[in-house]
Amino acid sequence: RPSTPRLPASWPAPPALQMALRAAICSSAAVLAAAQQVGTMQTEMHPEMWLQVDCDENGDCQWERGEVVLDANWRWVHKNGKNCYRDDNTWDPTYCPDGATCARQCGVDGANYASTYGVKTNSYRDGMDLNFVTEGPYSKNFGSRLYVMEDEDTYKMWKLKNKEFAFEVDVSKLPCGLNGAVYFVEMDKKGDYDGIGNTAGAKYGTGYCDAQCPHDIKFIKGEANCQDWNSTAVPPFGHYGSCCAEMDIWEANSMATAFTPH
């Protein structure tokens, strides 16, 4: 899906579905997890984002400190500093001859949110500023996808029955042809972390799924999705998809808005 250049947002009130702030393109694969490692070249520090919760009829709310995490699909995948997923969108066969071997040898690393991905907490600390295109130290990055966290290792599970959910978005720099989104998807709260197969987990943004069963996810259930990988497609994609329920609360730009259950 298309991406958004800027989407600062804040909202009050907390389905047991994971919320994603989407700013980019992307039955779960029937494969056995081998291992999804954590890289050690960059320390992972989640940007903070304060939420207003437990609001009453007068609009008085409690402030709750939260944080967001970048989806694993955007992250550097490497083995000791050598790319497992290369700049030409191919998997290095030295490390990734198959999904299980790739997952054993390669890790997803921490993110430098601002300089590499154009993601930073806004000046009020109650939302995020997102850039569409960011010239990083090693490459040019397009878009991002973020998840709200309950704590450092757990996605926030939203329970919205009979509650209000509200947010604000500045779409003044979101022109026709681009898409910003706030939506829920039915992800595992730990990002499929099990301590054996997937050792990265929600802290590193793993476990994404949606109603379109995206095949461009690099790791699914802790195993690399490198089988039949089509590196020339836009976006590149593999043999397996990652499917789950999805509710799009807001997909929009400065010209149009959509609300879509899947």
N, C-alpha and C positions, 0 to 999 in steps of 0.2 A: 504494500500500500504506500501511497505518497507520504511525504514528510512535512513537518511544520518548522518554520524558522524560529518561532518564539511562542511560548505558552506558559506565562506565569499564571499560577492558579492557587486559590485557597478555598476551603470549603468547611462547613460544619457537619456534624453528625456521623457516627459510624454506621446480600445473600451471602452466605459464606463463600463468596466469589472474590478472587483477587482483582484489585484494581490496577489497571495499567495506564500510564500516561504515554500514549503512543506518539512517536515523532519519527516514524520511518516505515519502510516497506515491510513484512515477514509472512479408527481406533488406534491411540499412540502406537508407535512402532512396536511390533511384536518381536523385540530383540531382547537378549539378556544383557544386563549391564556388566561391563568389565571393570571399568574405573574411569572416572573423570577427575583429573587431578587439579590442584591449585598451583598456579605459577608463583614464583617468589621474587620477581623483578620489580614489582610495584606494590606497595602497601595499599590495601583497600580501605578507603575512608569514605563512608556514605555522606553525601550532602544532607544537612538537616532541613526539615520543613515542618513548621508548627501548624497544628490543626485545631480548629474549634469544635468541641464535642459537647454532648449533653446540654444542648441549648433548650431554654424554656420558652413559654409562649410570649415572653417579653423580649426575646432575642438575646437574652443574656447567656453566654456560653463559657465553658471551661476551656482553657488552653492546654493542649497536650503536645509535648515535643515528639516529632516523628522524624523519619529520614527516608530517603529514596535510594534505590539501587539500579544500576545500569544492567540491562539484559545481557546475558552471556554472549549472544550472537555478535555483539559489537566488539567484544574483547579480543585482545591479542592471544592467539593460540600458539604455543611454542614448547620446545624442549631445550632447556638450558640456553635460552636466548636465540635459538634457531627456529625459524618459522615452520610450524606444522601445516598451517593454512597460509598459502603463499599469496603474494601481491597479484598474481594473475588468476586468483579465485580457484586455484587447484590445491589439492592435498598433496603434500610431499610423500611420495611412496616409500621413502626411507623410514619414515616414522608412522605412516598411515597406510599400510598395504591392505588393511581391513579395519572395520570399526572398533573391534575389541582391542587390537594391538595399538591403534591410534590413541584410544582412551587411556591405556596403561602408560603410554610414553609421554603424552602431551598434557599440558595444563592451560586453563584459562586464567589470565592474570588480573591483578588489580587495575583500577582505572584512574587515570588522571582526568578527572571530570571536566574541569574548566578548559585546560589548554588543548586537550585532545578531542573532547566530545562536545564542547560548547555548552556544558550543563553547569549551572551554578544556582545557589540559593539567592532569591531576590533580596532587595535591600530591607524589606520588612521581615524577612525570614519566615514568611507564611506562604511561600510559593516558589516556583522554579522559573528561571529564565533559560530558554532553550534556543540555541542557534541551529539553523538548518545546515549551513556549511561552515566547517571549522578547519582552518589550516593548522594542523598539528605539527609537532617537531619531526615526524617521520612520514606522515601521509595526510591526505585530505579526507575528512570525515563528513558523512551526510546523515543527518537526523540522529535520533536516539529513541530508545524505549525504556521507560522507567517504571518501577514498581514501588508502592508505598510499603514500608516495613513496620512490623509490630516491634521488633527489636533487631539487633544486628544480624541474626541468623534466621529470622522468621518473617514471612510476608504477612501483612495485615489482612485479616479476614473480616470483611465488612458484613454486618448484620443490619440490614436496612428495612426490614418489615415494619410497617407503621411508623417509619421515621423519615425525616427530610434529609435530602442530600443536596448540597448547593456548592457552587464554585464560580469563580470569576476568571475570565480569560481575556487578555488583550489581543484582539485579532487585527489590529491596525497594520501590522506588518506580515499578515498571513494572506497573500493574494490568491486570486483565482488560479486553480491548477495545483495548489498545495492543500494538504489535509492535516489538521490537528485533531486529536481525539482523546477523549477520556472514556474508558470503558472497563467493564468487568469481564474476566475470564476465569474459568474453573480450574485454577492451578493448585497444585499441592502446596500447602503452606510452608513446607521446608524446601521447595524447589526440587523434589525427588531426592533429596539428600538421604543417604542411608549409612554413611560412614565407611562403607566398603566399596560399593559400585560408584557412587557419586559422592566425592569428598569435597566438592565445591559448594553445592547447595544454594539456598536463597541468598546467602551473603554475596555470592558472585552472579546472581541473576539467572540461575538455571531453571529449567522446567516449564518454559513457555509453551502454550497451546492456544488454539482458538478454533472457531467454527469453520474456518476455511481449510483446516488440516494442513497448515503450511509445511512444505517440504524443504524450505530453505534454512531450517534450524540445523545448526552444525552438530550439536549433541542432543540426543534424545534418550532419556532414561539412563544417562551416564555412558552412552556409547556413541562414537562418532558416526554421523550420518553420511559417510563417504562412499557407500555403495552406489554405483551408477551416477555419481555426481556429475551434473551438467554445468561446467564452468562458464559456458558461453551464454547461458540463459540470463535474463534480467528479471529477478535476481537469480543467481545460481541456485540449484536445488539438487537434493539427493533422492534416494529410493523411498524413504519413509516420511510420513507426515505426522504431525502432532495435533490431535483433535480434542476439542472439549467445547462445552457450552460457552456462549459469549453474549453479552448485552452491551451494545454501544449506547452509552448515555449521551455522548456528544461527538459528532464528527462534523467538522466545519472549517470554513475559512471566512474571510471578510465579506463574502458574497452569498454563501449558502450554508445551511445547517441540516443535518440528518440525525434521526434517532432510530436505531435498528436493533431488534432482538433477533438472535440466531438460534 
